[in-house]
Amino acid sequence: MNRLECVTETMRFVLNSLSVVIPDWLAGQLQPEWAKRYGPRADDFHLPKASQQRLLYAHQVGQDGFWLMDRIEADPQALFLWQLPGVDMLRRVWIQQFQRVDDQTLWRTEKEGGLPASAKFISSPYDPQARYSRKNTTTWVGYKVHLSEMCEPEQPHLITQVTTTVSTDADLDALPQIHQGMAENSLLPTWIPAISVRPP
């Protein structure tokens, strides 16, 4: 998801969550335009195309999220909602994507308010551990998968171990976990190459 899809889908996620947990309370908070804005799954194809329109749309989504959190904060009977994963996700995403200045909702940018590092940046309310990463010319949001295989001469090359890490972890950091997993299954190679670092 891009940032605009993420915040729109986060609102959809929290509204769907609240509709299950506390439907009567939510019914009293819903705004008429929310059904159209958050009913369908967020899709960049259906979001505004022009940059100024996208910015206005982002501000509107931000205001909707803050308005909903204000209603939760103002209602003593609803304070338990902060413990729900959907509401907590709304709070976390809004901290990263928006800021409030003199009651104005502002869309964060690198220059305005700053953005968190990719190792902490939430890209999807449904998979908060997925992170943006880059390796050489390849970029993605998700995870890293490390595959180990047999490499004996004249033998089939079979996958012997699979390790998944967050995408922002360095490859070298995964080696101890990989070797431990192989050792637990008696699949350590007869020779493990030493890792050396050449001086600059």
PEHU-V695130 format. One record per residue. N is the residue number from 1. RES is the residue in three letters. SS is DSSP state (H for helix, E for strand, L for the rest). PHI is phi in degrees with one decimal (none if undefined). D_FIRST is the distance of its C-alpha to the first C-alpha in Angstrom with 1 decimal. Layout:
N_RES_SS_PHI_D_FIRST, N_RES_SS_PHI_D_FIRST
This chain:
1_MET_L_none_0.0, 2_ASN_L_-81.0_3.8, 3_ARG_H_-61.4_6.5, 4_LEU_H_-67.3_7.8, 5_GLU_H_-62.9_5.5, 6_CYS_H_-61.9_5.7, 7_VAL_H_-69.5_9.4, 8_THR_H_-64.6_10.1, 9_GLU_H_-70.7_9.1, 10_THR_H_-65.9_11.0, 11_MET_H_-62.7_13.9, 12_ARG_H_-61.7_13.9, 13_PHE_H_-61.5_13.9, 14_VAL_H_-70.2_16.8, 15_LEU_H_-65.2_18.7, 16_ASN_H_-63.9_18.7, 17_SER_H_-64.4_19.9, 18_LEU_H_-67.0_22.6, 19_SER_H_-65.7_23.7, 20_VAL_H_-88.9_24.8, 21_VAL_H_-80.4_26.3, 22_ILE_L_-144.8_28.0, 23_PRO_H_-62.4_27.9, 24_ASP_H_-65.8_31.0, 25_TRP_H_-64.3_29.8, 26_LEU_H_-63.6_26.4, 27_ALA_H_-58.4_28.3, 28_GLY_L_-79.1_30.2, 29_GLN_L_-104.9_27.1, 30_LEU_L_-60.5_25.1, 31_GLN_L_-99.0_25.0, 32_PRO_L_-55.2_25.8, 33_GLU_L_-79.9_22.8, 34_TRP_H_-67.9_20.3, 35_ALA_H_-60.7_20.8, 36_LYS_H_-74.7_19.6, 37_ARG_H_-74.5_16.7, 38_TYR_H_-120.0_15.4, 39_GLY_L_-68.3_17.2, 40_PRO_L_-75.3_14.9, 41_ARG_L_-62.0_11.4, 42_ALA_L_-63.4_8.9, 43_ASP_L_-143.2_8.5, 44_ASP_H_-58.0_8.3, 45_PHE_H_-60.8_11.7, 46_HIS_H_-97.8_13.3, 47_LEU_L_-86.2_12.3, 48_PRO_L_-54.9_15.0, 49_LYS_L_-97.5_15.3, 50_ALA_L_-69.3_17.9, 51_SER_H_-60.4_16.9, 52_GLN_H_-67.9_19.5, 53_GLN_H_-65.9_18.3, 54_ARG_H_-65.1_14.7, 55_LEU_H_-65.1_16.3, 56_LEU_H_-62.2_18.6, 57_TYR_H_-64.5_15.9, 58_ALA_H_-60.6_14.2, 59_HIS_H_-60.9_17.7, 60_GLN_H_-64.8_18.4, 61_VAL_H_-62.2_15.5, 62_GLY_H_-60.9_16.7, 63_GLN_H_-63.5_20.3, 64_ASP_H_-61.2_19.6, 65_GLY_H_-64.9_18.2, 66_PHE_H_-64.8_21.2, 67_TRP_H_-60.5_23.5, 68_LEU_H_-64.6_22.7, 69_MET_H_-65.2_23.1, 70_ASP_H_-62.8_26.3, 71_ARG_H_-65.0_27.6, 72_ILE_H_-64.8_27.0, 73_GLU_H_-65.4_28.8, 74_ALA_H_-82.6_31.6, 75_ASP_L_-108.3_32.5, 76_PRO_H_-57.0_34.4, 77_GLN_H_-74.6_33.9, 78_ALA_H_-107.0_30.1, 79_LEU_H_-61.7_29.9, 80_PHE_H_-65.3_29.3, 81_LEU_H_-64.5_25.8, 82_TRP_H_-60.8_24.6, 83_GLN_H_-82.6_25.1, 84_LEU_L_-73.6_22.7, 85_PRO_H_-55.6_19.5, 86_GLY_H_-65.7_17.5, 87_VAL_H_-71.1_19.4, 88_ASP_H_-63.0_19.3, 89_MET_H_-64.8_15.5, 90_LEU_H_-57.2_15.7, 91_ARG_H_-59.7_18.2, 92_ARG_H_-67.2_16.4, 93_VAL_H_-65.9_13.1, 94_TRP_H_-66.7_15.5, 95_ILE_H_-61.0_17.6, 96_GLN_H_-77.3_15.0, 97_GLN_H_-99.6_13.6, 98_PHE_E_-130.9_16.9, 99_GLN_E_-142.0_20.6, 100_ARG_E_-106.8_23.6, 101_VAL_E_-130.6_26.5, 102_ASP_L_52.1_29.6, 103_ASP_L_65.6_27.8, 104_GLN_E_-99.9_25.4, 105_THR_E_-91.0_21.6, 106_LEU_E_-119.9_20.1, 107_TRP_E_-81.0_16.6, 108_ARG_L_-68.7_16.7, 109_THR_E_-135.5_16.8, 110_GLU_L_-57.8_18.5, 111_LYS_L_-88.4_21.7, 112_GLU_L_-108.6_21.5, 113_GLY_E_89.7_21.2, 114_GLY_L_77.8_19.4, 115_LEU_L_-124.5_16.2, 116_PRO_L_-68.2_16.5, 117_ALA_L_-63.1_16.8, 118_SER_L_-59.9_14.0, 119_ALA_L_-66.5_16.1, 120_LYS_L_-116.0_15.6, 121_PHE_L_-78.1_12.2, 122_ILE_L_-83.0_10.1, 123_SER_L_-106.1_6.4, 124_SER_L_-152.5_6.6, 125_PRO_L_-68.4_9.9, 126_TYR_L_-89.5_10.8, 127_ASP_L_-144.4_11.0, 128_PRO_L_-67.6_11.9, 129_GLN_L_-87.7_13.6, 130_ALA_L_-67.6_10.9, 131_ARG_E_-128.6_11.1, 132_TYR_E_-73.2_10.5, 133_SER_E_-149.1_13.7, 134_ARG_E_-142.6_15.9, 135_LYS_E_-137.0_19.1, 136_ASN_L_57.8_21.3, 137_THR_L_-102.7_19.3, 138_THR_E_-96.7_16.5, 139_THR_E_-123.7_13.2, 140_TRP_E_-163.1_10.5, 141_VAL_E_-118.1_8.5, 142_GLY_E_159.8_10.8, 143_TYR_E_-134.0_14.6, 144_LYS_E_-112.0_17.8, 145_VAL_E_-116.2_20.3, 146_HIS_E_-106.8_23.9, 147_LEU_E_-108.7_26.4, 148_SER_E_-111.2_30.1, 149_GLU_E_-137.8_32.7, 150_MET_L_-68.9_36.4, 151_CYS_L_-136.5_37.9, 152_GLU_L_-70.7_41.6, 153_PRO_L_-59.4_43.7, 154_GLU_L_60.1_44.5, 155_GLN_L_-122.9_42.3, 156_PRO_L_-61.6_39.2, 157_HIS_L_-89.2_35.9, 158_LEU_L_-106.9_34.5, 159_ILE_E_-67.9_31.3, 160_THR_E_-112.5_32.9, 161_GLN_E_-161.7_30.1, 162_VAL_E_-129.8_26.3, 163_THR_E_-128.0_24.6, 164_THR_E_-112.1_21.0, 165_THR_E_-130.4_20.0, 166_VAL_E_-65.5_17.1, 167_SER_L_-68.8_15.8, 168_THR_L_-89.4_17.4, 169_ASP_L_-73.9_20.9, 170_ALA_L_-68.1_23.4, 171_ASP_H_-57.4_24.7, 172_LEU_H_-61.2_28.2, 173_ASP_H_-66.1_27.3, 174_ALA_H_-85.0_26.6, 175_LEU_H_-58.9_30.1, 176_PRO_H_-57.8_32.1, 177_GLN_H_-65.6_29.9, 178_ILE_H_-63.5_30.1, 179_HIS_H_-64.6_33.9, 180_GLN_H_-63.6_34.4, 181_GLY_H_-62.9_32.7, 182_MET_H_-69.2_34.9, 183_ALA_H_-64.9_38.0, 184_GLU_H_-62.5_37.5, 185_ASN_L_-108.6_37.7, 186_SER_L_54.2_40.5, 187_LEU_L_-120.2_38.4, 188_LEU_L_-62.9_38.7, 189_PRO_L_-67.3_39.8, 190_THR_L_-67.3_43.4, 191_TRP_L_-140.6_42.3, 192_ILE_L_-109.3_39.3, 193_PRO_L_-63.7_39.0, 194_ALA_L_-74.8_39.3, 195_ILE_L_-100.8_36.7, 196_SER_L_-121.2_38.3, 197_VAL_L_-115.8_37.1, 198_ARG_L_-76.8_39.1, 199_PRO_L_-66.2_40.3, 200_PRO_L_-64.9_38.9
